[in-house]
Structure formats: C-alpha cells, structure tokens
Amino acid sequence: MNHRQTHTFALPSVENPQRTLVAVKRTTIFLALFLLLAGCWRLVLNQSEAKDLQQRTIASLPRSVIAVRSRPGESSRKIVLPASLRGNTETQIYARSNGYLSAWHKTIGDPVKKGELLAVIDVPELEDELAQGRAAQAQVKARLELAKSTLKRWTLLNETDSVVQQEFDEKRSAVLQAQADLAAADANVKRLEKIEGYRRITAPFSGVITRRAVELGGLINAGTQELFALTQTDPLRLTVWVPQAYANEIKDGQEVSVRLIEAQGKTLAARIDHVSGALDPVNRSRQVDITLPNPDGKLLPGSYAEISINVVGKANPLVVPANVLVIDKAGAYVAVVNTEKRIAFRPVKLGRDFGREVEVLEGISPDDTLVASPSDLLVDGEQVSVADAHQKPDNLARVARAPR
C-alpha cells in the first residue's frame, strides 16, 4: 500500500521583514550621520592646519636672530707682571793684578762700607819691579842734578865766550834729556804703585757680600776670575716688561704694588723710577724700573715678586660675549640690529680677551643690539626678527628651529 509523502512548508511571518527593514534604515542613517560628522571634522582640521601653516610661513619670512647687549667694562684695569728683586746696584769684583790670595777679610752676608778692605793679593814680583823702578828714578834724578850744575857753569863760560857753542848746546841738551828720562821714570813708578795698590781689593760701594769665590792661597788671574759679588740692598730694584697694549699708560713716579710669596698676601708700596723711551722690538714691550725701599734689609735680592700696576684707559670699554664677533681677513666685526630691525655690520677694535667675553674699545655703543652667533647667510641691510637672549630656553629653541 503506497502512502503519498506530503511536505509542509511554513510561510514566513509578515512582522520579521518589517523589523529587518527598519534596522537597515537606522543603520544607513547612522552611517550617513557619521560620515557627515567626519567630513565636517576633517574640513575644520584642514582649515586649522592651513591657518597655522600660513601663520608660520608669515613668521618665517624674516630671519630670526638672538639679540644680546653689551655691558660696561672697567676703565681702570690692573695688570700683574712677574719680576725678580735685585739690588739697586750689583757688581762682581775682579782682580786687576795677578798673584796669590794672601788674605780675605769679608765673606757672604757681611755688610761693607765703600772703600773697606775685602781681600789682599800677594804679588812678590811686583814689589821687586817697583823697587827697581824707584831705583831707576833715583838714578835719573842724580843725573839730572849733575846735568843742571854742569849747564850752569857752562852758561857762565858761554857769557864770556870761553866755550864752543856746540859744546854748550850739548850740555843744555843733556839737561833736557835727563828731564825727559825723569818724567818717564816717574810715570813708570806711578804705574807700578797703582798696580801695587790693586793688590788690595776694596768695596766700590756700600752693600752686602752675596758671593765669595776665592780661598786663601788661590791663584788669581787679573780680569778673568770673580772674587766677590756685592749688592746694595736698600733700596731694591725691580725690572718689568709692560706689554705694548699698556705701554703708553705707564708714567714715571706712578705708585705700584709688590706682592711676595713669603709675604702671605701682603703687598708693599713701590714707585716707578724709570720708563724706557722705546719698545723692545723682540718682545714688543716697554722696560720699567721700579724702586722698592728696604731699610731693614728683610727683603732678599733674587726673590720672585708680582707687580700690580693700575692703568687708566682713555676710553670706557664695553664687554660683549665672544660669540657676537665675526672675524675675517679684514678684521673683527659685529652684527647690529638697528631700530628698523635691519642688520648692520660694524668694524670694532678689540681689547682684552676674557675667554667667553671680549672687551671692545671702539665701534659700538651701549644701546646697540648685537646678534649672537650670527649666521653666515646674514647680509647687510637684511630685515630680521629679534629674540632676546634672556627668553626661556624653549622659546630660544623654537627660534633656533625656525626656517632660515
């Protein structure tokens, strides 16, 4: 028996399609609104970026520079120069005659007076030579006396025409010759007496013996061997070399300060005695002699000292940072921003270099605005925007990153 298989199909509900259609519509509306809002936000963002780009472009048209100002320098300055103390008069004493040292009467550290005996040289040959010279002098004197008495008798005879004229002339010539011989003998004796006096070594001036280089019995050679060194210790003298930059500001009689290492910071007053009339062509400096009183003798010649000299300049210098300088083969320049914010390059005359700062003597005024680390692209007359060097670091960094 065949049974017919029957299939039953369920029809969809009418309510489900309607709900689906509503959901699709809502989704479409939401997407449309989202796209509309996104487009508006993008439009606003593009306008903001365009405006910011325009402002940055306008701001970057003039080149940005960092401005600094000068500060007043010192019109009166102090220069410190090295020097060595030395005696007002110093000398090495040598012998004027050869011989052997028989005695010395002064040694190092002894004060001496002018003309005081320092040592004695024994010269036996000189004594014998002086005795021989004096004997020859006596012989010539005796011969002169005989010649004079003979001439006197011949003069009486010549008046009565009792002698030959030639013989009378010979007697008169003998007197003249004896007188000349006596003068030569006298000169020789004086020479030997002076040489004999050189045996005694005396002090040429008052001072202190600072060195003795002889011993008893030592052989002395005239003019080649130092016997003593003598120094006048009051006053003392110092010689310094003032650089050319300050040479015209040093005057005779000017007060200076002297500092010694052993004085533990204390300074001594001294004065300039002599100033050289020219510069040394080797070191381009001027010699200055300074006198330092030393009545108690506590200051020792040969000590190292530092001389402080106050010099007053004719102009009031300005001190600027070293990075404002532009130096080329023509000299030193600075870039100045004028009232119209335009660049002007000015030549300057430099003074002392302090490392991070430099002294400017001529070329700028205290009111000038200077450009720090000027770019090589800057030209004379260019208009720039100025940022003060005292701004906050982030502002300066922003200026440094600005297009150039």
Residue pairs with C-beta under 8 A, 6 or more apart in sequence:
59 385
59 402
60 402
60 403
62 341
62 383
62 384
62 385
63 375
63 377
63 378
63 382
63 384
63 385
63 404
64 384
64 385
64 386
64 387
64 399
64 400
64 402
64 404
65 335
65 337
65 343
65 371
65 372
65 374
65 375
65 378
65 384
65 385
65 386
65 387
66 371
66 372
66 373
66 387
66 388
66 389
66 396
66 399
66 400
67 337
67 369
67 370
67 371
67 372
67 386
67 387
67 388
67 389
68 320
68 321
68 324
68 369
68 370
68 371
68 372
68 389
69 366
69 368
69 369
69 370
70 318
70 319
70 320
70 360
70 364
70 366
70 368
70 370
71 318
71 319
71 320
72 316
72 318
72 319
72 366
73 316
73 317
73 318
73 319
73 351
73 359
74 317
75 312
75 313
75 315
75 316
75 317
76 310
76 311
76 312
76 313
77 310
77 311
77 313
77 352
78 308
78 309
78 310
78 311
79 242
79 243
79 246
79 308
79 309
79 311
80 306
80 307
80 308
81 240
81 241
81 242
81 306
81 307
81 309
82 240
82 304
82 305
82 306
82 307
83 238
83 239
83 240
83 290
83 304
83 305
83 306
83 307
84 238
84 302
84 303
84 304
84 305
85 236
85 237
85 238
85 292
85 299
85 300
85 301
85 302
85 303
85 305
86 231
86 236
86 237
86 238
86 239
86 301
86 302
87 207
87 231
87 232
87 233
87 236
87 237
87 301
88 232
88 233
88 234
88 235
88 236
88 237
88 291
89 205
89 207
89 231
89 232
90 229
90 230
90 231
90 232
90 301
91 204
91 205
91 229
91 230
92 211
92 226
92 228
92 229
92 230
93 118
93 201
93 203
93 204
93 226
93 227
93 228
93 229
93 230
94 222
94 223
94 224
94 225
94 226
94 227
95 121
95 198
95 201
95 220
95 221
95 222
95 223
95 225
95 227
96 195
96 198
96 222
96 223
97 121
97 123
97 126
97 195
97 198
97 199
97 220
97 222
98 123
98 220
98 221
98 222
99 121
99 122
99 123
99 126
99 199
99 219
99 220
100 121
100 122
100 217
100 218
100 219
100 220
101 119
101 120
101 121
101 122
101 214
101 215
101 216
101 217
101 218
101 220
102 120
102 121
102 122
102 216
103 119
103 120
103 216
104 118
104 119
104 120
104 212
104 214
104 216
105 117
105 118
105 119
105 120
106 112
106 116
106 118
106 119
106 203
106 209
106 212
106 228
107 209
107 212
108 209
108 210
108 211
108 212
109 208
109 209
110 208
110 209
111 206
111 207
111 208
112 118
112 203
112 206
112 207
112 208
112 209
112 230
113 203
113 206
114 203
114 204
114 205
114 206
115 202
115 203
116 202
116 203
117 200
117 201
117 202
118 201
118 202
118 203
118 209
118 227
118 228
119 201
119 214
119 227
119 228
120 199
120 200
120 201
121 198
121 199
121 200
121 201
121 220
122 199
123 196
123 199
126 192
126 195
126 196
126 199
127 196
129 192
130 189
130 192
130 193
130 196
133 185
133 188
133 189
133 192
134 189
136 185
136 188
137 182
137 185
137 186
137 188
137 189
140 178
140 181
140 182
140 184
140 185
141 182
141 185
143 178
143 181
144 175
144 178
144 179
144 181
144 182
147 171
147 174
147 175
147 177
147 178
148 175
148 178
150 171
150 174
151 171
151 172
151 174
151 175
154 163
154 167
154 168
154 171
154 172
155 168
157 163
157 168
158 165
158 168
201 227
201 228
203 230
204 230
205 230
205 232
206 232
207 230
207 231
207 232
207 233
208 230
208 231
208 232
208 233
208 297
209 228
209 229
209 230
210 229
210 230
210 231
210 301
211 226
211 228
211 229
212 227
212 228
212 229
213 225
213 226
213 227
213 228
213 229
214 220
214 225
214 227
214 228
220 227
231 301
233 294
233 297
233 299
233 301
234 293
234 294
234 295
234 297
235 291
235 292
235 293
235 294
236 291
236 292
236 293
236 294
236 299
236 301
237 273
237 289
237 290
237 291
237 292
238 258
238 270
238 289
238 290
238 292
238 305
238 307
239 287
239 288
239 289
239 290
240 287
240 288
240 290
240 307
241 280
241 283
241 285
241 286
241 287
241 288
242 250
242 285
242 286
242 288
242 309
243 284
243 285
244 279
244 284
244 285
244 286
245 351
246 309
246 311
247 279
247 285
247 286
249 311
249 312
249 313
250 272
250 275
250 286
250 288
250 309
250 311
251 272
251 275
252 272
252 273
252 274
252 275
253 271
253 272
254 271
254 272
254 309
255 269
255 270
255 271
256 269
256 270
256 271
256 272
256 290
256 307
256 308
256 309
256 310
257 267
257 268
257 269
257 270
257 307
257 308
258 267
258 268
258 269
258 270
258 290
258 292
258 305
258 306
258 307
258 308
259 265
259 266
259 267
259 268
259 305
259 306
259 308
260 266
260 268
260 299
260 303
260 304
260 305
261 303
261 304
262 303
267 308
268 292
270 290
270 291
270 292
270 293
270 307
271 290
271 291
272 288
272 289
272 290
273 289
273 290
273 291
274 288
274 289
275 286
275 287
275 288
275 289
276 286
276 287
276 288
278 286
279 285
279 286
280 286
280 287
290 307
292 299
313 361
315 361
315 362
317 351
317 359
317 360
317 361
318 359
318 360
318 364
318 366
319 354
319 357
319 358
319 359
319 360
320 334
320 357
320 358
320 360
320 364
320 370
321 356
321 357
321 358
321 372
322 353
322 355
322 356
322 357
322 358
323 372
323 373
324 334
324 335
324 370
324 371
324 372
324 373
324 374
325 332
325 333
325 334
325 348
325 350
325 358
326 332
326 333
326 334
326 335
326 345
326 374
327 333
330 347
331 347
332 347
332 348
332 349
332 350
333 345
333 346
333 347
333 348
334 345
334 346
334 348
334 360
334 363
334 364
334 370
334 371
335 343
335 344
335 345
335 370
335 371
335 374
335 378
336 343
336 344
336 345
336 346
336 364
336 368
336 369
336 370
336 371
337 343
337 344
337 369
337 370
337 371
337 384
337 386
338 344
340 383
341 383
341 384
341 385
341 386
342 381
342 382
342 383
342 384
343 371
343 378
343 379
343 380
343 381
343 382
343 383
343 384
344 380
344 381
345 380
346 363
346 364
347 363
348 360
348 361
348 362
348 363
348 364
349 360
349 361
349 362
349 363
350 358
350 359
350 360
350 361
351 358
351 359
351 360
351 361
352 358
352 359
353 359
364 370
369 386
371 378
371 384
372 389
375 404
377 404
378 384
387 395
387 396
387 399
389 396
391 399
